Every structure is written in structure tokens, then in C-alpha cells.
Amino acid sequence: MTKGGKYAGNKELLIIPNAVHTDLYDRLDIIPFDKIESFFKTNLGV
């Protein structure tokens, strides 16, 4: 996943305003499930 590697282009920085890392474990109201699902479908073929 380094520059020039096979998977170098399949990354996306997702910033969730006013959230900290641990919020993404249990604050279902702020987790961007639609963005995550779209990323997985595009890059993992799920």
C-alpha cells in the first residue's frame, strides 16, 4: 500500500467532524455507513 504499489490508489481519508477514534465504535449516529459500504463495494468487490 505504498506509493507506486498495487493498492496505492484505493485509499480515502474520511474525516468525521467532532468525532474521536473511539466514537466510531458505538456512536451509530455518526458512523458514515454509506461511505464505508460504497468504498468496500468499489475496492473489494463486496
N, C-alpha and C positions, 0 to 999 in steps of 0.2 A: 504494500500500500504506500510505497514511496514514490516520489516524483519519477515519472517515466515507467513505472511498473504497470503490470496488467490491470490493476484496480485503482490506479491513480485518479481517475475521473469520477468514481462513483461515491463521492462524499458530499455531504451537505451540512453546513453549520446551521443549527436550529436554535435560536435564542428565544427563550420564553420570558417575557418581561416580568419582573418582580418575583421570579422563582429561583429557588436554590436547588442544588442537586437532589437533596432528599425529598423535595416536594414531588418529584417525578415518580416516587414510589406509591404514594397513596392519595394525592390530590387529583382525583379523576377529572375534576372540573377544569384543570389547566393543562392536562396532558393532550397534546395535539395528535390524537389517534389517526385522524385523516391524513396528516402529513406523513406519519410513520408508515401507515398502510401503503400509501402511494409510493414511498421510497422503496419499501420491500417488494412491491409488485414490479416496479421498474428495474430494480437491480438484482433481485433474487429470483424473479420469475414465479413468485408465490401467488 
